[in-house]
Amino acid sequence: SHVSSADTQASQATPTPMPGPLGTAVLPSDGKILSGMYMSGKLDDVGKFGQATGKHASILLIYQGWGSKDGSQYFPSSWASSIRSQGAIPMITWEPWVEKEYPQGNNEPDFALKNIISGKFDSYIKSWATAAKAWKGPFFLRFAPEMNGNWTPWSESENGNQAGEFVRAWRHIHTIFKDVGTTNATWVWCPNITYQGATPLSEFYPGDAYVDWTAMDGFNWGSARANSTWQSFSQVFKLTYKDILKLSKKPIMVAETASIEQGGNKADWITQTYSVELPEQFPNIRAIVWFNQQTQEDWRINSSAASLAAFTAAMRSSLYTSNTFAKYTGG
């Protein structure tokens, strides 16, 4: 889904993030938030973005389908090295499907969860994990996000899947990485924001031994749709944030978010999100990734001059880290 359908603070204390079970997970500096971006796979876009906003993203996101036939299904070593050379951390959204134009593609029997569990994809998973290990650099691995929705073939309500199979598939893949000795993946578990009728998140959580970061995706759709209304960042995420804190105290990432212009003031939304709501109301959120794309709607940070100016101003805060990890030198 690259774009999805659509309070007391549990703890004011910043969690003490523990290293991941397979190695040392990527963690933010104390009190800092990693600011990321999904734009495109093109590296010149990344450079242009850093120049436009005055601060380079510290996480850069791509999507990768298991069923791609053009070579893009393999671990993207050269892309990842290019991202590390800019001091950013790659985040690979690793999706078991033959990716189609959203929202088609939630019925792909080959990629039913039972086939992952039974070992049908073990050789592919092993080769991918082996290549990731050989690359050596740190990266975020966001496997099969938005599993609590009904728009992907890894949803338990679709594609012939059964309750409990998502967790079994996740643990199966994680175990292969462990057997291969791939310790440089930081595992990101990422549901969509909860919505009316959604299966509770606890159904899909593999457990702290299998997860390094929790995450969530959510968007302010404004007045774009008949049933949508303008929502602040807190209105979009608060309920899901509380639900995640009941499951785990791992650091939390907002792995996809954005706002449109229609229905409110996007520039103000950005200012409020980055400068007020995120630091004051969501202490466990340690990373936020902006979905900088024009898809069904124009989510881009530069959809207007005012929006870009608001983001640039917000990024000046020392709260948001940029290029904070030692640059990757290869190997």
Residue frames relative to the residue before (quaternion, step in Angstrom):
aa qw qx qy qz dx dy dz
S 1.0000 0.0000 0.0000 0.0000 0.00 0.00 0.00
H 0.0836 -0.8121 0.5375 0.2113 3.62 0.26 0.37
V 0.7602 0.1102 -0.1419 0.6243 3.55 1.16 -0.28
S 0.3003 -0.8315 0.4523 0.1178 3.52 -0.52 1.13
S 0.5955 -0.5227 0.4535 0.4080 3.50 -1.36 0.15
A 0.5198 -0.7324 0.3499 0.2664 2.81 -1.01 0.32
D 0.5289 -0.6054 0.1157 -0.5834 14.23 -14.76 3.48
T 0.0408 -0.7594 0.6478 0.0449 3.47 -0.59 0.97
Q 0.4941 -0.6522 0.4789 0.3181 3.53 -1.07 0.72
A 0.4592 -0.7079 0.4591 0.2780 3.58 -0.72 1.07
S 0.7976 -0.1043 0.0959 0.5864 3.55 0.96 -0.81
Q 0.2986 -0.7538 0.5547 0.1870 3.55 -0.77 0.98
A 0.5741 0.6106 -0.3820 0.3894 3.57 1.21 -0.32
T 0.4379 -0.6482 0.5485 0.2953 3.53 -1.07 0.75
P 0.4377 -0.7042 0.4761 0.2930 3.61 -0.76 0.94
T 0.3819 -0.6623 0.5753 0.2909 3.55 -1.22 0.38
P 0.2508 -0.8064 0.5100 0.1635 3.59 -0.10 1.24
M 0.2921 -0.7563 0.5619 0.1640 3.54 -0.94 0.92
P 0.5521 -0.5835 0.4569 0.3820 3.59 -1.07 0.57
G 0.5763 -0.6218 0.4118 0.3340 3.53 -1.11 0.69
P 0.6548 -0.5599 0.3509 0.3669 3.55 -1.21 0.49
L 0.7315 0.4322 -0.2451 0.4669 3.61 1.09 -0.55
G 0.7814 -0.0984 0.1097 0.6064 3.57 1.21 -0.11
T 0.6630 -0.4661 0.3581 0.4637 3.56 -1.12 -0.48
A 0.3218 -0.7607 0.5344 0.1794 3.55 -0.55 1.16
V 0.5436 -0.5696 0.4962 0.3658 3.55 -1.26 0.46
L 0.0334 0.7991 -0.5975 0.0580 3.58 -0.76 1.04
P 0.4916 -0.6579 0.4706 0.3225 3.59 -1.05 0.64
S 0.5942 -0.5190 0.4575 0.4103 3.53 -1.27 0.32
D 0.6585 -0.5174 0.3598 0.4113 3.57 -1.15 0.56
G 0.8606 0.1413 -0.1124 0.4762 3.53 -0.91 0.97
K 0.6280 0.5344 -0.3404 0.4519 3.60 1.26 0.01
I 0.2687 -0.7291 0.6049 0.1741 3.54 -1.32 0.35
L 0.3591 -0.7052 0.5688 0.2240 3.57 -0.92 0.93
S 0.1655 -0.7871 0.5889 0.0800 3.58 -0.82 1.00
G 0.0446 -0.8425 0.5360 -0.0307 3.56 -0.60 1.16
M 0.2492 -0.7649 0.5871 0.0903 3.50 -1.39 0.17
Y 0.0962 -0.7107 0.6838 0.1346 3.51 -1.25 0.59
M 0.0247 0.8095 -0.5856 0.0334 3.54 -0.63 1.09
S 0.6746 -0.3401 0.2890 0.5879 3.53 0.58 -1.22
G 0.6080 -0.5444 0.4059 0.4113 3.55 -1.23 0.00
K 0.5487 0.6457 -0.3941 0.3559 3.59 1.25 -0.19
L 0.4044 -0.7580 0.4597 0.2249 3.54 -0.64 1.12
D 0.6083 0.5474 -0.3841 0.4275 3.61 1.05 -0.55
D 0.5680 0.5777 -0.3800 0.4463 3.60 1.19 -0.50
V 0.6330 0.5479 -0.3212 0.4426 3.54 1.05 -0.86
G 0.6670 0.5042 -0.2944 0.4628 3.56 0.93 -0.92
K 0.6468 0.5192 -0.3153 0.4611 3.55 0.97 -0.90
F 0.6412 0.5326 -0.3263 0.4459 3.55 1.01 -0.83
G 0.6541 0.5168 -0.3149 0.4539 3.58 0.92 -0.88
Q 0.6450 0.5095 -0.3194 0.4715 3.56 1.03 -0.79
A 0.6784 0.5133 -0.2948 0.4352 3.58 0.94 -0.91
T 0.7891 0.3412 -0.1647 0.4835 3.59 0.95 -0.85
G 0.4961 -0.6995 0.4051 0.3171 3.58 1.26 -0.12
K 0.7757 0.1893 -0.1465 0.5839 3.59 1.24 0.04
H 0.3980 -0.7190 0.5163 0.2410 3.56 -0.82 0.98
A 0.5341 -0.6068 0.4809 0.3396 3.55 -1.14 0.63
S 0.3418 -0.7405 0.5376 0.2141 3.57 -1.09 0.68
I 0.7265 0.2127 -0.1984 0.6225 3.60 1.32 -0.09
L 0.0431 -0.7727 0.6324 0.0338 3.58 -1.01 0.83
L 0.2668 -0.8166 0.5089 0.0547 3.49 -0.77 1.22
I 0.0324 0.7509 -0.6586 -0.0379 3.54 -1.20 0.66
Y 0.3590 -0.6974 0.5788 0.2230 3.53 -1.38 0.28
Q 0.0282 -0.8020 0.5962 -0.0244 3.53 -1.01 0.85
G 0.2285 -0.7828 0.5672 0.1153 3.56 -0.77 1.08
W 0.5149 -0.6462 0.4700 0.3103 3.56 -0.97 0.87
G 0.7532 0.4386 -0.2162 0.4400 3.56 0.99 -0.84
S 0.3625 0.7242 -0.5105 0.2891 3.60 1.21 0.24
K 0.2743 -0.7844 0.5386 0.1394 3.57 -1.07 0.72
D 0.6151 0.5973 -0.3282 0.3964 3.59 1.27 -0.05
G 0.6701 -0.4817 0.3041 0.4759 3.58 1.24 0.25
S 0.5903 0.6058 -0.3647 0.3893 3.58 1.21 -0.41
Q 0.5474 0.6125 -0.4051 0.4014 3.60 1.26 0.03
Y 0.6191 0.5550 -0.3429 0.4371 3.60 1.26 -0.25
F 0.6596 -0.4882 0.3613 0.4428 3.57 -1.21 0.34
P 0.3498 -0.7929 0.4665 0.1770 3.62 -0.62 1.14
S 0.1150 -0.8603 0.4928 0.0623 3.58 0.58 1.18
S 0.7037 0.4701 -0.3012 0.4395 3.59 0.77 -0.96
W 0.6258 0.5134 -0.3361 0.4815 3.59 1.02 -0.76
A 0.6679 0.5121 -0.3084 0.4434 3.58 0.86 -0.95
S 0.6454 0.5132 -0.3231 0.4645 3.59 1.00 -0.80
S 0.6350 0.5256 -0.3304 0.4597 3.58 1.02 -0.77
I 0.6416 0.5138 -0.3183 0.4723 3.58 1.02 -0.81
R 0.6694 0.4925 -0.2996 0.4687 3.59 0.94 -0.90
S 0.6208 0.5562 -0.3540 0.4241 3.60 1.04 -0.70
Q 0.6698 0.4430 -0.2910 0.5200 3.57 1.27 -0.37
G 0.5733 -0.6306 0.3609 0.3788 3.57 1.28 0.14
A 0.5783 0.5837 -0.3833 0.4217 3.59 1.25 0.15
I 0.4463 -0.6589 0.5361 0.2815 3.56 -1.33 0.29
P 0.3687 -0.7114 0.5422 0.2530 3.62 -0.80 0.89
M 0.0687 -0.7489 0.6534 0.0866 3.56 -1.18 0.62
I 0.1457 -0.8015 0.5788 0.0373 3.54 -0.62 1.21
T 0.2109 -0.7400 0.6296 0.1073 3.54 -0.74 1.15
W 0.1130 -0.8480 0.5169 -0.0304 3.53 -0.17 1.40
E 0.0163 -0.8691 0.4868 -0.0864 3.53 -0.14 1.36
P 0.3079 -0.7761 0.5218 0.1752 3.61 -0.65 1.09
W 0.5264 0.5710 -0.4722 0.4169 3.55 0.07 1.37
V 0.4262 -0.5734 0.5960 0.3665 3.49 -1.42 -0.01
E 0.3101 -0.8165 0.4469 0.1933 3.53 -0.01 1.29
K 0.1005 -0.7707 0.6287 0.0259 3.53 -0.90 1.05
E 0.6602 -0.4503 0.3761 0.4690 3.52 -1.28 0.02
Y 0.4705 -0.6586 0.5107 0.2899 3.56 -0.82 1.03
P 0.6563 -0.1861 -0.7257 -0.0894 1.67 -2.01 1.49
Q 0.3623 0.7066 -0.5408 0.2774 3.64 1.05 0.47
G 0.6673 0.5862 -0.3300 0.3197 3.52 -1.22 0.10
N 0.5146 0.6238 -0.4675 0.3571 3.61 1.09 0.39
N 0.6770 0.4078 -0.3035 0.5322 3.60 1.26 0.09
E 0.2733 0.7366 -0.5619 0.2588 3.56 -0.01 1.36
P 0.2637 -0.8347 0.4574 0.1565 3.58 0.26 1.27
D 0.5846 0.5874 -0.3836 0.4076 3.61 1.04 -0.66
F 0.7662 0.3750 -0.1766 0.4911 3.56 1.06 -0.81
A 0.2415 0.7647 -0.5502 0.2328 3.58 1.16 0.56
L 0.6064 -0.5985 0.3823 0.3576 3.57 -1.02 0.80
K 0.6069 0.5694 -0.3658 0.4167 3.61 1.03 -0.71
N 0.6414 0.5286 -0.3323 0.4458 3.61 1.10 -0.61
I 0.6051 0.5155 -0.3517 0.4944 3.58 1.15 -0.58
I 0.6702 0.5185 -0.2927 0.4432 3.56 0.90 -1.01
S 0.7151 0.4726 -0.2607 0.4442 3.59 0.94 -0.91
G 0.6060 -0.6104 0.3420 0.3784 3.61 1.23 -0.06
K 0.3563 0.7635 -0.4819 0.2406 3.60 1.24 0.10
F 0.7726 0.3348 -0.1735 0.5108 3.59 1.07 -0.73
D 0.3220 0.7988 -0.4750 0.1806 3.59 1.24 0.14
S 0.6676 0.4999 -0.3346 0.4388 3.61 0.88 -0.82
Y 0.6304 0.5161 -0.3268 0.4790 3.59 1.05 -0.74
I 0.6663 0.5020 -0.3076 0.4576 3.59 0.87 -0.95
K 0.6564 0.5156 -0.3101 0.4552 3.60 0.95 -0.89
S 0.6719 0.4860 -0.3147 0.4617 3.59 0.90 -0.87
W 0.6331 0.5255 -0.3243 0.4668 3.60 1.04 -0.78
A 0.6755 0.4932 -0.2870 0.4670 3.57 0.91 -0.97
T 0.6336 0.5329 -0.3207 0.4601 3.58 1.06 -0.76
A 0.6602 0.4917 -0.2999 0.4822 3.59 0.99 -0.83
A 0.6291 0.5253 -0.3303 0.4682 3.58 1.04 -0.75
K 0.6399 0.5186 -0.3148 0.4716 3.57 0.99 -0.83
A 0.6656 0.5067 -0.3024 0.4569 3.59 0.94 -0.89
W 0.6206 0.5507 -0.3463 0.4378 3.59 1.08 -0.67
K 0.2730 -0.8435 0.4188 0.1965 3.58 1.22 -0.65
G 0.6350 0.5613 -0.3557 0.3940 3.63 1.00 -0.59
P 0.5561 -0.5967 0.4480 0.3660 3.60 -1.23 0.32
F 0.0996 0.7856 -0.6088 0.0490 3.58 -1.06 0.71
F 0.4345 -0.6438 0.5619 0.2846 3.51 -1.33 0.46
L 0.1319 -0.7705 0.6200 0.0682 3.57 -0.98 0.90
R 0.0588 -0.8017 0.5944 -0.0219 3.56 -0.39 1.30
F 0.0915 -0.8376 0.5384 0.0104 3.54 0.04 1.33
A 0.8883 -0.0673 0.0504 0.4515 3.55 -1.10 0.93
P 0.0597 0.8431 -0.5321 0.0500 3.61 0.62 1.07
E 0.7988 0.3071 -0.2314 0.4627 3.54 -1.39 0.21
M 0.1862 0.8289 -0.4987 0.1718 3.54 1.15 0.78
N 0.6468 0.5260 -0.3182 0.4514 3.59 1.23 -0.39
G 0.5676 0.5608 -0.3925 0.4575 3.58 1.28 0.07
N 0.4467 -0.6860 0.4969 0.2879 3.58 -1.26 -0.12
W 0.5624 0.6489 -0.3527 0.3718 3.59 1.27 0.33
T 0.7018 0.4056 -0.2833 0.5126 3.61 1.21 0.25
P 0.5777 -0.6077 0.4117 0.3571 3.62 -1.16 0.43
W 0.6517 0.4772 -0.3441 0.4787 3.62 1.23 -0.05
S 0.4105 0.6716 -0.4912 0.3731 3.57 1.25 0.30
E 0.4699 -0.6927 0.4640 0.2900 3.59 -0.92 0.84
S 0.6507 0.5068 -0.3227 0.4643 3.60 1.23 -0.29
E 0.7223 0.3973 -0.2151 0.5236 3.59 1.29 -0.13
N 0.8337 0.3358 -0.1557 0.4098 3.51 -1.44 -0.04
G 0.6318 -0.5646 0.3312 0.4151 3.59 1.16 0.53
N 0.4291 0.7151 -0.4589 0.3066 3.59 1.24 0.23
Q 0.3024 -0.7471 0.5713 0.1548 3.54 -1.28 0.52
A 0.6382 -0.5108 0.4104 0.4041 3.56 -1.26 0.46
G 0.7808 0.3238 -0.2571 0.4685 3.55 -1.01 0.89
E 0.5933 0.6192 -0.3670 0.3603 3.58 1.17 -0.43
F 0.5821 0.5772 -0.4014 0.4085 3.61 1.06 -0.53
V 0.6671 0.4937 -0.3029 0.4685 3.58 0.87 -0.93
R 0.6528 0.5139 -0.3216 0.4543 3.59 0.94 -0.83
A 0.6495 0.5083 -0.3187 0.4672 3.59 0.98 -0.81
W 0.6333 0.5372 -0.3197 0.4562 3.60 0.96 -0.91
R 0.6985 0.4697 -0.2764 0.4637 3.57 0.80 -1.03
H 0.6055 0.5620 -0.3505 0.4412 3.58 1.07 -0.72
I 0.6757 0.4816 -0.2831 0.4810 3.59 0.92 -0.97
H 0.6415 0.5362 -0.3155 0.4488 3.57 0.92 -0.93
T 0.6498 0.5222 -0.3095 0.4574 3.58 0.99 -0.85
I 0.6174 0.5287 -0.3445 0.4696 3.60 1.04 -0.72
F 0.6365 0.5171 -0.3283 0.4686 3.61 0.94 -0.85
K 0.6495 0.5184 -0.3121 0.4604 3.56 0.98 -0.87
D 0.6632 0.5091 -0.3003 0.4591 3.58 0.96 -0.89
V 0.6619 0.4922 -0.2935 0.4831 3.57 1.07 -0.79
G 0.4219 -0.7066 0.4643 0.3275 3.58 1.16 -0.63
T 0.3660 0.7211 -0.4978 0.3135 3.56 1.18 0.60
T 0.0215 -0.8505 0.5241 -0.0387 3.57 -0.20 1.28
N 0.6222 0.5924 -0.3340 0.3878 3.62 1.22 -0.15
A 0.5335 0.5943 -0.4208 0.4304 3.61 1.27 0.17
T 0.1797 -0.7365 0.6433 0.1072 3.56 -1.00 0.91
W 0.2876 -0.8198 0.4793 0.1247 3.57 -0.33 1.32
V 0.1122 -0.8022 0.5865 -0.0021 3.56 -0.71 1.21
W 0.1546 -0.7823 0.6015 0.0488 3.56 -0.63 1.22
C 0.0140 0.8712 -0.4779 0.1119 3.56 -0.37 1.27
P 0.1026 -0.7838 0.6111 0.0415 3.60 -0.26 1.22
N 0.5176 -0.5351 0.5420 0.3899 3.50 -1.40 0.06
I 0.6216 -0.4944 0.4137 0.4450 3.59 -1.20 0.32
T 0.5332 -0.6371 0.4492 0.3288 3.56 -1.04 0.78
Y 0.0539 -0.7840 0.6184 0.0047 3.54 -1.16 0.64
Q 0.7172 -0.4500 0.3088 0.4334 3.54 -1.29 0.34
G 0.8260 0.2169 -0.1650 0.4934 3.57 -0.73 1.03
A 0.5005 0.6549 -0.4342 0.3636 3.59 1.24 -0.06
T 0.5389 -0.5969 0.4830 0.3465 3.57 -1.18 0.60
P 0.5528 -0.6231 0.4271 0.3516 3.63 -0.92 0.80
L 0.5855 -0.6291 0.3919 0.3284 3.56 -1.03 0.85
S 0.5729 0.6174 -0.3820 0.3804 3.58 1.09 -0.63
E 0.5643 0.6100 -0.3727 0.4129 3.60 1.18 -0.52
F 0.7838 0.3765 -0.1555 0.4687 3.57 1.06 -0.78
Y 0.5608 0.6404 -0.3966 0.3436 3.61 1.19 -0.19
P 0.3657 -0.7772 0.4682 0.2073 3.62 -0.55 1.14
G 0.5839 -0.5634 0.3832 0.4413 3.59 1.22 -0.41
D 0.6366 -0.5869 0.3557 0.3519 3.54 -1.12 0.73
A 0.6049 0.5667 -0.3666 0.4226 3.61 1.11 -0.48
Y 0.7437 0.3937 -0.1992 0.5022 3.59 1.25 -0.44
V 0.7215 0.3921 -0.2010 0.5341 3.59 1.30 -0.08
D 0.2503 -0.7676 0.5714 0.1474 3.60 -1.04 0.81
W 0.7691 0.0696 -0.0353 0.6344 3.57 1.07 -0.80
T 0.2653 -0.6710 0.6513 0.2349 3.53 -1.26 0.49
A 0.0876 -0.8038 0.5881 0.0168 3.58 -1.19 0.40
M 0.0898 -0.7745 0.6201 0.0865 3.55 -1.34 0.06
D 0.2526 -0.7379 0.6102 0.1389 3.54 -1.24 0.67
G 0.2360 0.7691 -0.5752 0.1482 3.58 -0.98 0.79
F 0.1781 -0.8039 0.5663 0.0364 3.55 -1.11 0.79
N 0.3594 -0.6659 0.6002 0.2593 3.53 -1.29 0.47
W 0.1955 -0.8225 0.5292 0.0718 3.56 -0.26 1.32
G 0.3348 -0.7685 0.4972 0.2239 3.61 1.21 -0.07
S 0.7319 -0.3666 0.2989 0.4906 3.57 -0.90 -0.94
A 0.2892 0.8071 -0.4793 0.1878 3.60 1.20 0.45
R 0.7960 0.2348 -0.1049 0.5479 3.55 1.07 -0.70
A 0.6671 -0.5226 0.3505 0.3988 3.53 -1.21 0.53
N 0.7805 0.3326 -0.1716 0.5008 3.59 0.98 -0.80
S 0.6073 0.5686 -0.3683 0.4150 3.62 1.18 0.21
T 0.1090 -0.7685 0.6270 0.0659 3.53 -1.21 0.63
W 0.6404 -0.5263 0.3950 0.3962 3.55 -1.25 0.44
Q 0.0068 -0.7996 0.5995 -0.0345 3.58 -0.84 1.01
S 0.4470 -0.6489 0.5426 0.2910 3.54 -1.09 0.73
F 0.6902 -0.4395 0.3644 0.4447 3.57 -1.31 0.19
S 0.6682 0.5059 -0.3029 0.4537 3.59 0.91 -0.90
Q 0.6486 0.5083 -0.3236 0.4651 3.58 0.98 -0.78
V 0.6359 0.5261 -0.3284 0.4594 3.59 1.06 -0.72
F 0.8512 0.2960 -0.0813 0.4257 3.57 0.71 -1.13
K 0.5132 0.7113 -0.4191 0.2348 3.63 1.07 -0.61
L 0.6781 0.5060 -0.3031 0.4385 3.57 0.81 -0.98
T 0.6833 0.4794 -0.2869 0.4701 3.59 0.89 -0.92
Y 0.5935 0.5709 -0.3468 0.4490 3.57 1.08 -0.78
K 0.6717 0.4875 -0.2952 0.4734 3.58 0.90 -0.93
D 0.6437 0.5247 -0.3235 0.4536 3.58 0.97 -0.84
I 0.6578 0.5037 -0.3130 0.4643 3.60 0.95 -0.85
L 0.6487 0.5283 -0.3269 0.4395 3.61 0.94 -0.81
K 0.6062 0.5380 -0.3573 0.4642 3.59 1.21 -0.44
L 0.6944 0.4822 -0.2635 0.4646 3.59 1.18 -0.59
S 0.8213 -0.0318 0.1111 0.5587 3.56 0.94 -0.88
K 0.3041 -0.7274 0.5797 0.2057 3.54 -1.26 0.45
K 0.3151 0.7379 -0.5257 0.2826 3.58 1.20 0.47
P 0.6042 -0.5324 0.4122 0.4260 3.62 -1.17 0.36
I 0.3127 -0.7582 0.5540 0.1433 3.55 -1.11 0.81
M 0.1598 -0.7622 0.6232 0.0712 3.54 -1.12 0.83
V 0.2573 -0.6575 0.6700 0.2292 3.54 -1.21 0.59
A 0.1886 -0.8586 0.4712 0.0717 3.57 -0.14 1.33
E 0.7651 0.0280 -0.0661 0.6399 3.58 1.27 -0.30
T 0.2672 0.7331 -0.6095 0.1402 3.55 -0.89 0.92
A 0.1560 0.7520 -0.6352 0.0813 3.53 -1.33 0.40
S 0.2551 -0.7267 0.6096 0.1875 3.52 -1.37 0.13
I 0.3522 -0.6830 0.5792 0.2719 3.55 -1.25 0.38
E 0.6096 -0.5639 0.4186 0.3676 3.56 -1.32 0.10
Q 0.6758 0.5530 -0.3008 0.3833 3.58 0.99 -0.89
G 0.7891 0.3467 -0.2547 0.4384 3.54 -0.93 0.91
G 0.8039 0.0084 0.0059 0.5947 3.58 1.25 -0.13
N 0.5966 -0.5473 0.4379 0.3909 3.56 -1.22 -0.50
K 0.3094 -0.7931 0.4958 0.1716 3.59 -0.19 1.30
A 0.6281 0.5376 -0.3475 0.4424 3.60 0.93 -0.81
D 0.6669 0.4897 -0.2977 0.4762 3.57 0.94 -0.86
W 0.5998 0.5641 -0.3470 0.4491 3.59 1.09 -0.77
I 0.6615 0.5055 -0.2951 0.4689 3.57 0.95 -0.94
T 0.6568 0.5126 -0.3105 0.4577 3.59 0.88 -0.95
Q 0.6804 0.4915 -0.2875 0.4614 3.57 0.85 -0.99
T 0.6466 0.5385 -0.3184 0.4366 3.59 0.96 -0.89
Y 0.7927 0.3673 -0.1775 0.4531 3.55 0.59 -1.20
S 0.7689 0.3978 -0.1989 0.4594 3.58 0.99 -0.77
V 0.7867 0.2918 -0.1431 0.5248 3.60 1.14 -0.56
E 0.7866 0.3888 -0.2220 0.4252 3.58 0.34 -1.25
L 0.6759 0.5035 -0.3123 0.4383 3.58 0.79 -0.96
P 0.7390 0.4007 -0.2717 0.4685 3.66 0.67 -0.90
E 0.7399 0.4498 -0.2459 0.4356 3.61 0.99 -0.72
Q 0.8034 0.3205 -0.1423 0.4812 3.59 0.99 -0.76
F 0.7768 0.3119 -0.1469 0.5271 3.61 1.19 -0.40
P 0.0325 -0.8662 0.4974 0.0356 3.62 0.63 1.04
N 0.6667 0.5051 -0.3242 0.4419 3.62 1.09 -0.46
I 0.5542 0.5785 -0.4154 0.4309 3.61 1.21 -0.16
R 0.0646 -0.8352 0.5455 -0.0252 3.56 -0.59 1.22
A 0.7706 0.1610 -0.1334 0.6021 3.58 1.30 0.10
I 0.0236 -0.7816 0.6233 0.0035 3.56 -1.14 0.71
V 0.1336 -0.8005 0.5840 0.0158 3.56 -0.82 1.10
W 0.2654 -0.7740 0.5599 0.1304 3.56 -0.68 1.15
F 0.3498 -0.7334 0.5539 0.1817 3.56 -0.94 1.04
N 0.0601 -0.8658 0.4965 -0.0176 3.55 0.23 1.34
Q 0.4220 0.7034 -0.4504 0.3527 3.56 0.61 1.20
Q 0.2897 -0.6735 0.6341 0.2458 3.48 -1.37 0.28
T 0.0570 0.7901 -0.6038 0.0890 3.58 -0.37 1.25
Q 0.7958 -0.0088 0.0339 0.6045 3.61 -0.48 -1.12
E 0.7761 0.1438 -0.0627 0.6108 3.55 1.17 -0.72
D 0.5129 -0.6251 0.4838 0.3348 3.56 -1.29 0.25
W 0.0867 -0.8333 0.5459 -0.0093 3.53 -0.14 1.37
R 0.4532 0.7458 -0.4284 0.2341 3.58 1.23 -0.30
I 0.5715 -0.6110 0.4399 0.3264 3.51 -1.15 0.76
N 0.7406 0.3588 -0.2014 0.5311 3.59 1.18 -0.60
S 0.2187 0.7814 -0.5479 0.2032 3.59 1.01 0.80
S 0.7659 0.0263 -0.0650 0.6391 3.56 1.32 -0.27
A 0.6284 -0.5328 0.3993 0.4023 3.57 -1.21 0.42
A 0.6446 0.5313 -0.3246 0.4436 3.59 1.02 -0.79
S 0.6382 0.5311 -0.3198 0.4566 3.57 1.02 -0.82
L 0.6657 0.4952 -0.2997 0.4710 3.59 0.90 -0.93
A 0.6516 0.5187 -0.3173 0.4535 3.59 0.96 -0.85
A 0.6455 0.5197 -0.3210 0.4585 3.59 1.01 -0.81
F 0.6614 0.4975 -0.3090 0.4686 3.59 0.95 -0.84
T 0.6392 0.5311 -0.3197 0.4551 3.57 0.94 -0.90
A 0.6601 0.4991 -0.3054 0.4711 3.58 0.96 -0.88
A 0.6559 0.5179 -0.3174 0.4481 3.60 0.94 -0.86
M 0.6645 0.5256 -0.2979 0.4398 3.58 1.02 -0.82
R 0.5416 0.6234 -0.4095 0.3878 3.62 1.18 -0.30
S 0.5427 0.6290 -0.4037 0.3834 3.57 1.18 -0.46
S 0.4810 -0.6697 0.4879 0.2864 3.56 -1.02 0.81
L 0.4589 0.6802 -0.4415 0.3631 3.58 1.29 -0.12
Y 0.7411 0.3878 -0.2059 0.5080 3.58 1.05 -0.84
T 0.2587 -0.8000 0.5274 0.1221 3.52 -0.55 1.21
S 0.1100 -0.7720 0.6241 0.0490 3.51 -1.20 0.60
N 0.8524 0.0078 -0.0092 0.5227 3.57 -0.99 0.86
T 0.2562 0.8333 -0.4578 0.1743 3.56 1.00 0.84
F 0.6836 0.4660 -0.2854 0.4838 3.58 1.22 -0.23
A 0.6294 -0.5415 0.3931 0.3951 3.53 -1.11 0.68
K 0.4912 -0.6688 0.4619 0.3132 3.55 -0.89 0.86
Y 0.4899 -0.6727 0.4850 0.2688 3.52 -1.10 0.82
T 0.2009 -0.8125 0.5390 0.0950 3.58 -0.80 0.96
G 0.6185 -0.5568 0.3564 0.4247 3.57 1.21 0.17
G 0.2847 0.7479 -0.5658 0.1983 3.53 -1.28 -0.02
